[in-house]
Amino acid sequence: RTCQSQSHKFKGACFSDTNCASVCRTENFPRGQCNQHHVERKCYCERDC
C-alpha cells in the first residue's frame, strides 16, 4: 500500500514530477509526484506503508 502526504517544502504549482520527487527526498520520502488538487497541481510525497 502507498501512503501520500502533501509536501511541506514544495512551493507553488507542481508541473515537474522530477522536482517534486527531489523535494520529497529532502523530507525523507523515497518518491513524489504532482497530483491535481481542486484547481491546482500539488506535490505529493509517497512511501510504502
C-alpha positions as CSV (number, residue, x, y, z in Angstrom):
1,R,0.0,0.0,0.0
2,T,1.2,3.5,-0.8
3,C,0.7,6.4,1.6
4,Q,0.7,10.0,0.3
5,S,1.4,13.2,2.1
6,Q,1.4,16.7,0.6
7,S,4.9,18.2,0.6
8,H,5.5,20.8,3.2
9,K,8.6,22.3,1.4
10,F,7.4,22.4,-2.2
11,K,6.2,25.9,-3.2
12,G,3.8,26.9,-5.9
13,A,2.1,24.7,-8.5
14,C,3.6,21.4,-9.4
15,F,4.5,20.8,-13.0
16,S,7.6,18.5,-12.7
17,D,7.4,15.1,-11.1
18,T,11.3,15.2,-11.0
19,N,11.4,18.4,-9.0
20,C,8.6,17.1,-6.7
21,A,10.5,13.9,-6.1
22,S,13.7,15.8,-5.3
23,V,11.9,17.9,-2.7
24,C,10.2,14.8,-1.2
25,R,13.6,13.1,-0.7
26,T,14.6,16.1,1.5
27,E,11.5,15.3,3.6
28,N,12.6,11.7,4.0
29,F,10.2,10.2,1.4
30,P,11.5,7.9,-1.3
31,R,9.4,9.4,-4.1
32,G,6.9,12.0,-5.1
33,Q,4.7,13.2,-7.9
34,C,2.4,16.0,-9.0
35,N,-1.4,15.4,-8.4
36,Q,-4.4,17.6,-9.2
37,H,-5.8,19.1,-6.0
38,H,-9.0,21.0,-6.8
39,V,-7.8,23.7,-9.3
40,E,-4.1,23.5,-8.5
41,R,-1.4,20.8,-9.0
42,K,0.3,20.0,-5.8
43,C,3.4,18.0,-5.0
44,Y,2.6,14.8,-3.0
45,C,5.3,12.7,-1.4
46,E,4.8,8.9,-1.3
47,R,6.1,6.0,0.8
48,D,5.1,2.4,1.3
49,C,3.1,1.9,4.5
